[in-house]
Amino acid sequence: MQSRRRSTYRATHHPVVHCGGAGRWLWACGCGARGIASSGGWHHAFTAALVHQSLSPGE
């Protein structure tokens, strides 16, 4: 008898914050979500990334 191992796909939600063009702070997640902090700089981008991570299922 053979056992088959199931592969499960889980999107990882570990956003990365970086400075893009024109001094805008951006965040991008492994699941494909992205965001731009139009005001507030790094702090707002980082906070938005953390909110996304906390609201994502499975993490």
All heavy atoms as TSV, in Angstrom:
chain	resi	resn	atom	element	x	y	z
A	1	MET	N	N	0.843	-1.165	0.000
A	1	MET	CA	C	0.000	0.000	0.000
A	1	MET	C	C	0.900	1.243	0.000
A	1	MET	O	O	1.856	1.321	0.735
A	1	MET	CB	C	-0.895	0.007	1.238
A	1	MET	CG	C	-1.879	1.108	1.142
A	1	MET	SD	S	-2.990	1.431	2.525
A	1	MET	CE	C	-3.510	-0.075	3.195
A	2	GLN	N	N	0.565	2.188	-0.830
A	2	GLN	CA	C	1.325	3.431	-0.902
A	2	GLN	C	C	0.578	4.543	-0.190
A	2	GLN	O	O	-0.645	4.617	-0.257
A	2	GLN	CB	C	1.527	3.873	-2.344
A	2	GLN	CG	C	2.577	3.098	-3.078
A	2	GLN	CD	C	2.757	3.678	-4.471
A	2	GLN	OE1	O	1.802	4.129	-5.090
A	2	GLN	NE2	N	3.976	3.658	-4.935
A	3	SER	N	N	1.338	5.355	0.471
A	3	SER	CA	C	0.703	6.532	1.074
A	3	SER	C	C	1.076	7.740	0.237
A	3	SER	O	O	2.205	7.878	-0.205
A	3	SER	CB	C	1.146	6.720	2.521
A	3	SER	OG	O	2.514	6.959	2.575
A	4	ARG	N	N	0.129	8.561	0.015
A	4	ARG	CA	C	0.360	9.748	-0.798
A	4	ARG	C	C	0.397	10.964	0.118
A	4	ARG	O	O	-0.513	11.173	0.920
A	4	ARG	CB	C	-0.746	9.913	-1.818
A	4	ARG	CG	C	-0.544	11.135	-2.685
A	4	ARG	CD	C	-1.621	11.255	-3.695
A	4	ARG	NE	N	-1.236	10.447	-4.838
A	4	ARG	CZ	C	-1.963	10.347	-5.926
A	4	ARG	NH1	N	-3.118	10.943	-6.011
A	4	ARG	NH2	N	-1.548	9.621	-6.938
A	5	ARG	N	N	1.416	11.709	-0.014
A	5	ARG	CA	C	1.556	12.917	0.804
A	5	ARG	C	C	0.867	14.072	0.104
A	5	ARG	O	O	1.135	14.356	-1.052
A	5	ARG	CB	C	3.037	13.214	0.993
A	5	ARG	CG	C	3.285	14.315	1.936
A	5	ARG	CD	C	4.758	14.476	2.160
A	5	ARG	NE	N	4.977	15.620	3.026
A	5	ARG	CZ	C	6.143	16.075	3.341
A	5	ARG	NH1	N	7.215	15.500	2.895
A	5	ARG	NH2	N	6.253	17.106	4.119
A	6	ARG	N	N	-0.021	14.699	0.815
A	6	ARG	CA	C	-0.721	15.849	0.241
A	6	ARG	C	C	0.127	17.100	0.391
A	6	ARG	O	O	0.693	17.355	1.434
A	6	ARG	CB	C	-2.039	16.098	0.960
A	6	ARG	CG	C	-3.076	15.114	0.642
A	6	ARG	CD	C	-4.370	15.558	1.242
A	6	ARG	NE	N	-5.346	14.481	1.164
A	6	ARG	CZ	C	-6.567	14.573	1.590
A	6	ARG	NH1	N	-6.982	15.676	2.142
A	6	ARG	NH2	N	-7.383	13.566	1.478
A	7	SER	N	N	0.149	17.860	-0.663
A	7	SER	CA	C	0.832	19.138	-0.563
A	7	SER	C	C	-0.224	20.215	-0.355
A	7	SER	O	O	-1.237	20.242	-1.039
A	7	SER	CB	C	1.647	19.439	-1.817
A	7	SER	OG	O	0.801	19.538	-2.924
A	8	THR	N	N	0.001	21.036	0.602
A	8	THR	CA	C	-0.941	22.117	0.875
A	8	THR	C	C	-0.252	23.432	0.591
A	8	THR	O	O	0.919	23.615	0.900
A	8	THR	CB	C	-1.425	22.101	2.333
A	8	THR	OG1	O	-0.292	22.184	3.178
A	8	THR	CG2	C	-2.210	20.844	2.636
A	9	TYR	N	N	-0.965	24.327	-0.018
A	9	TYR	CA	C	-0.424	25.644	-0.328
A	9	TYR	C	C	-0.998	26.649	0.645
A	9	TYR	O	O	-2.205	26.766	0.777
A	9	TYR	CB	C	-0.780	26.070	-1.751
A	9	TYR	CG	C	-0.376	27.483	-2.044
A	9	TYR	CD1	C	0.946	27.797	-2.300
A	9	TYR	CD2	C	-1.302	28.504	-2.020
A	9	TYR	CE1	C	1.321	29.095	-2.550
A	9	TYR	CE2	C	-0.938	29.805	-2.273
A	9	TYR	CZ	C	0.378	30.099	-2.542
A	9	TYR	OH	O	0.765	31.387	-2.766
A	10	ARG	N	N	-0.118	27.315	1.332
A	10	ARG	CA	C	-0.533	28.400	2.220
A	10	ARG	C	C	0.226	29.642	1.823
A	10	ARG	O	O	1.452	29.627	1.733
A	10	ARG	CB	C	-0.202	28.079	3.673
A	10	ARG	CG	C	-1.160	27.101	4.269
A	10	ARG	CD	C	-0.862	26.825	5.695
A	10	ARG	NE	N	-0.498	28.027	6.417
A	10	ARG	CZ	C	-0.246	28.060	7.705
A	10	ARG	NH1	N	-0.305	26.962	8.413
A	10	ARG	NH2	N	0.084	29.168	8.313
A	11	ALA	N	N	-0.499	30.682	1.572
A	11	ALA	CA	C	0.164	31.943	1.252
A	11	ALA	C	C	0.840	32.465	2.505
A	11	ALA	O	O	0.261	32.453	3.584
A	11	ALA	CB	C	-0.850	32.960	0.744
A	12	THR	N	N	2.079	32.871	2.367
A	12	THR	CA	C	2.762	33.439	3.512
A	12	THR	C	C	2.495	34.931	3.549
A	12	THR	O	O	2.523	35.597	2.522
A	12	THR	CB	C	4.279	33.188	3.453
A	12	THR	OG1	O	4.785	33.748	2.242
A	12	THR	CG2	C	4.587	31.716	3.503
A	13	HIS	N	N	2.216	35.433	4.708
A	13	HIS	CA	C	1.897	36.849	4.866
A	13	HIS	C	C	2.970	37.505	5.720
A	13	HIS	O	O	2.776	37.751	6.908
A	13	HIS	CB	C	0.513	37.015	5.504
A	13	HIS	CG	C	-0.579	36.480	4.641
A	13	HIS	ND1	N	-1.107	37.178	3.583
A	13	HIS	CD2	C	-1.224	35.290	4.653
A	13	HIS	CE1	C	-2.039	36.454	3.003
A	13	HIS	NE2	N	-2.128	35.307	3.640
A	14	HIS	N	N	4.104	37.739	5.086
A	14	HIS	CA	C	5.211	38.426	5.743
A	14	HIS	C	C	5.604	39.595	4.855
A	14	HIS	O	O	6.501	39.475	4.019
A	14	HIS	CB	C	6.388	37.477	5.974
A	14	HIS	CG	C	6.033	36.327	6.852
A	14	HIS	ND1	N	5.883	36.459	8.208
A	14	HIS	CD2	C	5.753	35.041	6.570
A	14	HIS	CE1	C	5.549	35.294	8.724
A	14	HIS	NE2	N	5.451	34.419	7.757
A	15	PRO	N	N	4.927	40.719	5.000
A	15	PRO	CA	C	5.169	41.868	4.129
A	15	PRO	C	C	6.562	42.458	4.310
A	15	PRO	O	O	7.153	42.395	5.382
A	15	PRO	CB	C	4.111	42.883	4.549
A	15	PRO	CG	C	3.123	42.121	5.338
A	15	PRO	CD	C	3.844	40.969	5.933
A	16	VAL	N	N	7.043	43.041	3.223
A	16	VAL	CA	C	8.334	43.723	3.212
A	16	VAL	C	C	8.067	45.188	2.892
A	16	VAL	O	O	7.338	45.504	1.954
A	16	VAL	CB	C	9.259	43.109	2.145
A	16	VAL	CG1	C	10.559	43.860	2.064
A	16	VAL	CG2	C	9.492	41.638	2.441
A	17	VAL	N	N	8.654	46.091	3.663
A	17	VAL	CA	C	8.492	47.526	3.454
A	17	VAL	C	C	9.773	48.067	2.842
A	17	VAL	O	O	10.870	47.742	3.297
A	17	VAL	CB	C	8.199	48.246	4.795
A	17	VAL	CG1	C	8.091	49.751	4.594
A	17	VAL	CG2	C	6.921	47.711	5.419
A	18	HIS	N	N	9.630	48.868	1.779
A	18	HIS	CA	C	10.802	49.474	1.150
A	18	HIS	C	C	10.434	50.829	0.547
A	18	HIS	O	O	9.265	51.134	0.356
A	18	HIS	CB	C	11.399	48.548	0.093
A	18	HIS	CG	C	10.465	48.263	-1.044
A	18	HIS	ND1	N	9.500	47.297	-0.978
A	18	HIS	CD2	C	10.342	48.819	-2.267
A	18	HIS	CE1	C	8.818	47.269	-2.120
A	18	HIS	NE2	N	9.312	48.180	-2.900
A	19	CYS	N	N	11.461	51.615	0.270
A	19	CYS	CA	C	11.263	52.945	-0.308
A	19	CYS	C	C	11.303	52.829	-1.828
A	19	CYS	O	O	12.283	52.358	-2.401
A	19	CYS	CB	C	12.339	53.904	0.181
A	19	CYS	SG	S	12.037	55.615	-0.316
A	20	GLY	N	N	10.242	53.251	-2.473
A	20	GLY	CA	C	10.165	53.193	-3.925
A	20	GLY	C	C	10.595	54.514	-4.534
A	20	GLY	O	O	11.189	55.379	-3.883
A	21	GLY	N	N	10.269	54.705	-5.790
A	21	GLY	CA	C	10.597	55.939	-6.479
A	21	GLY	C	C	9.868	57.136	-5.901
A	21	GLY	O	O	8.808	57.018	-5.303
A	22	ALA	N	N	10.461	58.299	-6.045
A	22	ALA	CA	C	9.888	59.567	-5.584
A	22	ALA	C	C	9.709	59.607	-4.071
A	22	ALA	O	O	8.872	60.341	-3.554
A	22	ALA	CB	C	8.567	59.863	-6.295
A	23	GLY	N	N	10.455	58.789	-3.336
A	23	GLY	CA	C	10.404	58.829	-1.882
A	23	GLY	C	C	9.160	58.226	-1.255
A	23	GLY	O	O	8.896	58.446	-0.083
A	24	ARG	N	N	8.390	57.474	-2.019
A	24	ARG	CA	C	7.190	56.840	-1.478
A	24	ARG	C	C	7.559	55.517	-0.825
A	24	ARG	O	O	8.366	54.755	-1.342
A	24	ARG	CB	C	6.178	56.572	-2.573
A	24	ARG	CG	C	5.501	57.807	-3.047
A	24	ARG	CD	C	4.381	57.435	-3.977
A	24	ARG	NE	N	3.602	58.606	-4.301
A	24	ARG	CZ	C	2.639	58.594	-5.179
A	24	ARG	NH1	N	2.343	57.502	-5.824
A	24	ARG	NH2	N	1.969	59.699	-5.426
A	25	TRP	N	N	6.928	55.244	0.295
A	25	TRP	CA	C	7.148	53.982	1.003
A	25	TRP	C	C	6.096	52.987	0.573
A	25	TRP	O	O	4.910	53.275	0.569
A	25	TRP	CB	C	7.120	54.201	2.509
A	25	TRP	CG	C	8.366	54.858	2.975
A	25	TRP	CD1	C	8.567	56.191	3.151
A	25	TRP	CD2	C	9.594	54.213	3.287
A	25	TRP	NE1	N	9.858	56.415	3.558
A	25	TRP	CE2	C	10.511	55.210	3.655
A	25	TRP	CE3	C	10.028	52.887	3.291
A	25	TRP	CZ2	C	11.820	54.923	4.023
A	25	TRP	CZ3	C	11.327	52.592	3.667
A	25	TRP	CH2	C	12.206	53.598	4.025
A	26	LEU	N	N	6.555	51.796	0.205
A	26	LEU	CA	C	5.692	50.751	-0.301
A	26	LEU	C	C	5.830	49.507	0.563
A	26	LEU	O	O	6.864	49.296	1.192
A	26	LEU	CB	C	6.097	50.364	-1.730
A	26	LEU	CG	C	6.364	51.499	-2.705
A	26	LEU	CD1	C	7.142	50.986	-3.908
A	26	LEU	CD2	C	5.050	52.085	-3.161
A	27	TRP	N	N	4.795	48.670	0.558
A	27	TRP	CA	C	4.914	47.356	1.183
A	27	TRP	C	C	4.355	46.338	0.208
A	27	TRP	O	O	3.473	46.628	-0.590
A	27	TRP	CB	C	4.221	47.288	2.541
A	27	TRP	CG	C	2.735	47.477	2.526
A	27	TRP	CD1	C	2.056	48.657	2.645
A	27	TRP	CD2	C	1.745	46.462	2.382
A	27	TRP	NE1	N	0.706	48.434	2.579
A	27	TRP	CE2	C	0.485	47.088	2.421
A	27	TRP	CE3	C	1.782	45.085	2.225
A	27	TRP	CZ2	C	-0.703	46.398	2.309
A	27	TRP	CZ3	C	0.603	44.385	2.119
A	27	TRP	CH2	C	-0.623	45.044	2.161
A	28	ALA	N	N	4.927	45.153	0.248
A	28	ALA	CA	C	4.495	44.061	-0.614
A	28	ALA	C	C	4.517	42.778	0.195
A	28	ALA	O	O	5.399	42.566	1.020
A	28	ALA	CB	C	5.401	43.945	-1.826
A	29	CYS	N	N	3.530	41.931	-0.046
A	29	CYS	CA	C	3.403	40.683	0.695
A	29	CYS	C	C	3.591	39.501	-0.249
A	29	CYS	O	O	3.346	39.618	-1.459
A	29	CYS	CB	C	2.019	40.627	1.335
A	29	CYS	SG	S	1.754	39.164	2.356
A	30	GLY	N	N	4.003	38.379	0.301
A	30	GLY	CA	C	4.184	37.171	-0.480
A	30	GLY	C	C	2.907	36.651	-1.114
A	30	GLY	O	O	2.950	35.892	-2.076
A	31	CYS	N	N	1.756	37.052	-0.597
A	31	CYS	CA	C	0.475	36.603	-1.157
A	31	CYS	C	C	0.071	37.436	-2.368
A	31	CYS	O	O	-0.912	37.133	-3.023
A	31	CYS	CB	C	-0.619	36.665	-0.095
A	31	CYS	SG	S	-1.147	38.333	0.333
A	32	GLY	N	N	0.814	38.502	-2.661
A	32	GLY	CA	C	0.499	39.342	-3.810
A	32	GLY	C	C	-0.090	40.699	-3.454
A	32	GLY	O	O	-0.234	41.561	-4.319
A	33	ALA	N	N	-0.441	40.903	-2.199
A	33	ALA	CA	C	-0.996	42.194	-1.776
A	33	ALA	C	C	0.101	43.252	-1.738
A	33	ALA	O	O	1.255	42.963	-1.436
A	33	ALA	CB	C	-1.637	42.065	-0.403
A	34	ARG	N	N	-0.274	44.479	-2.073
A	34	ARG	CA	C	0.681	45.599	-2.078
A	34	ARG	C	C	-0.007	46.846	-1.557
A	34	ARG	O	O	-1.217	46.961	-1.602
A	34	ARG	CB	C	1.164	45.889	-3.494
A	34	ARG	CG	C	1.833	44.743	-4.182
A	34	ARG	CD	C	2.311	45.146	-5.557
A	34	ARG	NE	N	2.655	44.051	-6.419
A	34	ARG	CZ	C	3.642	43.201	-6.232
A	34	ARG	NH1	N	4.362	43.299	-5.172
A	34	ARG	NH2	N	3.895	42.248	-7.080
A	35	GLY	N	N	0.789	47.787	-1.101
A	35	GLY	CA	C	0.231	49.040	-0.626
A	35	GLY	C	C	1.244	50.163	-0.700
A	35	GLY	O	O	2.443	49.933	-0.751
A	36	ILE	N	N	0.750	51.390	-0.727
A	36	ILE	CA	C	1.584	52.591	-0.784
A	36	ILE	C	C	1.162	53.504	0.356
A	36	ILE	O	O	-0.030	53.715	0.577
A	36	ILE	CB	C	1.402	53.347	-2.113
A	36	ILE	CG1	C	1.804	52.474	-3.296
A	36	ILE	CG2	C	2.196	54.638	-2.117
A	36	ILE	CD1	C	1.479	53.092	-4.633
A	37	ALA	N	N	2.146	54.029	1.073
A	37	ALA	CA	C	1.849	55.012	2.119
A	37	ALA	C	C	1.940	56.386	1.476
A	37	ALA	O	O	3.024	56.873	1.185
A	37	ALA	CB	C	2.831	54.883	3.266
A	38	SER	N	N	0.797	56.986	1.201
A	38	SER	CA	C	0.788	58.293	0.546
A	38	SER	C	C	1.226	59.402	1.486
A	38	SER	O	O	1.757	60.410	1.056
A	38	SER	CB	C	-0.596	58.591	-0.026
A	38	SER	OG	O	-1.560	58.532	1.007
A	39	SER	N	N	1.003	59.187	2.783
A	39	SER	CA	C	1.462	60.167	3.764
A	39	SER	C	C	1.947	59.415	4.997
A	39	SER	O	O	1.558	58.280	5.239
A	39	SER	CB	C	0.322	61.115	4.156
A	39	SER	OG	O	-0.691	60.396	4.817
A	40	GLY	N	N	2.799	60.015	5.751
A	40	GLY	CA	C	3.268	59.387	6.971
A	40	GLY	C	C	4.553	58.602	6.823
A	40	GLY	O	O	5.132	58.192	7.807
A	41	GLY	N	N	4.972	58.370	5.600
A	41	GLY	CA	C	6.252	57.722	5.374
A	41	GLY	C	C	6.317	56.272	5.816
A	41	GLY	O	O	5.343	55.525	5.726
A	42	TRP	N	N	7.493	55.898	6.297
A	42	TRP	CA	C	7.788	54.521	6.659
A	42	TRP	C	C	6.826	53.996	7.710
A	42	TRP	O	O	6.366	52.871	7.623
A	42	TRP	CB	C	9.227	54.437	7.172
A	42	TRP	CG	C	9.585	53.067	7.649
A	42	TRP	CD1	C	10.037	52.046	6.884
A	42	TRP	CD2	C	9.503	52.565	8.988
A	42	TRP	NE1	N	10.239	50.925	7.655
A	42	TRP	CE2	C	9.917	51.230	8.959
A	42	TRP	CE3	C	9.110	53.115	10.207
A	42	TRP	CZ2	C	9.960	50.430	10.094
A	42	TRP	CZ3	C	9.152	52.324	11.330
A	42	TRP	CH2	C	9.576	50.999	11.278
A	43	HIS	N	N	6.512	54.800	8.703
A	43	HIS	CA	C	5.661	54.355	9.801
A	43	HIS	C	C	4.287	53.909	9.299
A	43	HIS	O	O	3.770	52.875	9.708
A	43	HIS	CB	C	5.519	55.461	10.845
A	43	HIS	CG	C	4.770	55.023	12.062
A	43	HIS	ND1	N	3.435	55.299	12.228
A	43	HIS	CD2	C	5.150	54.301	13.143
A	43	HIS	CE1	C	3.026	54.776	13.373
A	43	HIS	NE2	N	4.042	54.163	13.946
A	44	HIS	N	N	3.681	54.663	8.404
A	44	HIS	CA	C	2.363	54.299	7.885
A	44	HIS	C	C	2.427	53.042	7.017
A	44	HIS	O	O	1.526	52.205	7.069
A	44	HIS	CB	C	1.749	55.453	7.104
A	44	HIS	CG	C	1.161	56.496	7.988
A	44	HIS	ND1	N	0.139	57.310	7.586
A	44	HIS	CD2	C	1.440	56.870	9.263
A	44	HIS	CE1	C	-0.191	58.137	8.574
A	44	HIS	NE2	N	0.597	57.883	9.597
A	45	ALA	N	N	3.476	52.911	6.208
A	45	ALA	CA	C	3.628	51.713	5.383
A	45	ALA	C	C	3.823	50.488	6.266
A	45	ALA	O	O	3.239	49.426	6.026
A	45	ALA	CB	C	4.802	51.877	4.420
A	46	PHE	N	N	4.627	50.615	7.294
A	46	PHE	CA	C	4.887	49.498	8.209
A	46	PHE	C	C	3.619	49.102	8.953
A	46	PHE	O	O	3.298	47.925	9.077
A	46	PHE	CB	C	5.995	49.887	9.187
A	46	PHE	CG	C	6.425	48.761	10.080
A	46	PHE	CD1	C	7.190	47.724	9.582
A	46	PHE	CD2	C	6.058	48.738	11.412
A	46	PHE	CE1	C	7.585	46.673	10.400
A	46	PHE	CE2	C	6.446	47.697	12.242
A	46	PHE	CZ	C	7.219	46.660	11.731
A	47	THR	N	N	2.860	50.078	9.411
A	47	THR	CA	C	1.602	49.810	10.112
A	47	THR	C	C	0.601	49.117	9.193
A	47	THR	O	O	-0.056	48.153	9.598
A	47	THR	CB	C	1.001	51.115	10.666
A	47	THR	OG1	O	1.960	51.733	11.535
A	47	THR	CG2	C	-0.278	50.860	11.434
A	48	ALA	N	N	0.489	49.581	7.953
A	48	ALA	CA	C	-0.420	48.951	6.994
A	48	ALA	C	C	-0.008	47.507	6.720
A	48	ALA	O	O	-0.856	46.616	6.611
A	48	ALA	CB	C	-0.453	49.747	5.693
A	49	ALA	N	N	1.289	47.261	6.624
A	49	ALA	CA	C	1.783	45.898	6.404
A	49	ALA	C	C	1.450	45.006	7.594
A	49	ALA	O	O	1.053	43.848	7.426
A	49	ALA	CB	C	3.286	45.919	6.150
A	50	LEU	N	N	1.592	45.512	8.803
A	50	LEU	CA	C	1.258	44.732	9.995
A	50	LEU	C	C	-0.235	44.448	10.085
A	50	LEU	O	O	-0.644	43.355	10.485
A	50	LEU	CB	C	1.727	45.455	11.261
A	50	LEU	CG	C	3.223	45.475	11.504
A	50	LEU	CD1	C	3.535	46.286	12.754
A	50	LEU	CD2	C	3.775	44.067	11.632
A	51	VAL	N	N	-1.055	45.412	9.702
A	51	VAL	CA	C	-2.507	45.202	9.700
A	51	VAL	C	C	-2.854	44.104	8.703
A	51	VAL	O	O	-3.639	43.201	9.005
A	51	VAL	CB	C	-3.259	46.513	9.377
A	51	VAL	CG1	C	-4.727	46.253	9.079
A	51	VAL	CG2	C	-3.114	47.493	10.531
A	52	HIS	N	N	-2.270	44.142	7.518
A	52	HIS	CA	C	-2.510	43.103	6.525
A	52	HIS	C	C	-2.121	41.738	7.068
A	52	HIS	O	O	-2.866	40.770	6.943
A	52	HIS	CB	C	-1.731	43.388	5.244
A	52	HIS	CG	C	-1.696	42.214	4.308
A	52	HIS	ND1	N	-2.793	41.853	3.557
A	52	HIS	CD2	C	-0.728	41.318	4.042
A	52	HIS	CE1	C	-2.485	40.764	2.852
A	52	HIS	NE2	N	-1.229	40.426	3.121
A	53	GLN	N	N	-0.957	41.664	7.705
A	53	GLN	CA	C	-0.483	40.395	8.246
A	53	GLN	C	C	-1.416	39.871	9.336
A	53	GLN	O	O	-1.718	38.691	9.396
A	53	GLN	CB	C	0.928	40.566	8.806
A	53	GLN	CG	C	1.532	39.271	9.297
A	53	GLN	CD	C	2.936	39.461	9.806
A	53	GLN	OE1	O	3.372	40.570	10.056
A	53	GLN	NE2	N	3.658	38.377	9.981
A	54	SER	N	N	-1.913	40.751	10.195
A	54	SER	CA	C	-2.770	40.307	11.292
A	54	SER	C	C	-4.164	39.885	10.813
A	54	SER	O	O	-4.816	39.069	11.444
A	54	SER	CB	C	-2.887	41.400	12.346
A	54	SER	OG	O	-3.643	42.482	11.861
A	55	LEU	N	N	-4.630	40.448	9.690
A	55	LEU	CA	C	-5.964	40.114	9.184
A	55	LEU	C	C	-5.953	38.928	8.228
A	55	LEU	O	O	-7.012	38.461	7.824
A	55	LEU	CB	C	-6.560	41.327	8.471
A	55	LEU	CG	C	-6.860	42.535	9.349
A	55	LEU	CD1	C	-7.377	43.690	8.494
A	55	LEU	CD2	C	-7.857	42.173	10.433
A	56	SER	N	N	-4.783	38.453	7.858
A	56	SER	CA	C	-4.680	37.358	6.891
A	56	SER	C	C	-4.945	36.023	7.562
A	56	SER	O	O	-4.398	35.745	8.640
A	56	SER	CB	C	-3.301	37.354	6.264
A	56	SER	OG	O	-3.069	38.579	5.600
A	57	PRO	N	N	-5.746	35.188	6.948
A	57	PRO	CA	C	-6.056	33.887	7.547
A	57	PRO	C	C	-4.874	32.929	7.472
A	57	PRO	O	O	-4.048	33.018	6.582
A	57	PRO	CB	C	-7.210	33.377	6.683
A	57	PRO	CG	C	-7.017	34.047	5.373
A	57	PRO	CD	C	-6.419	35.390	5.692
A	58	GLY	N	N	-4.798	32.037	8.434
A	58	GLY	CA	C	-3.801	30.992	8.399
A	58	GLY	C	C	-2.450	31.352	8.954
A	58	GLY	O	O	-1.518	30.583	8.876
A	59	GLU	N	N	-2.294	32.503	9.511
A	59	GLU	CA	C	-1.000	32.897	10.044
A	59	GLU	C	C	-1.089	33.080	11.540
A	59	GLU	O	O	-2.049	33.382	12.097
A	59	GLU	CB	C	-0.507	34.197	9.407
A	59	GLU	CG	C	-0.099	34.002	7.978
A	59	GLU	CD	C	1.152	33.171	7.780
A	59	GLU	OE1	O	2.108	33.299	8.582
A	59	GLU	OE2	O	1.173	32.367	6.863
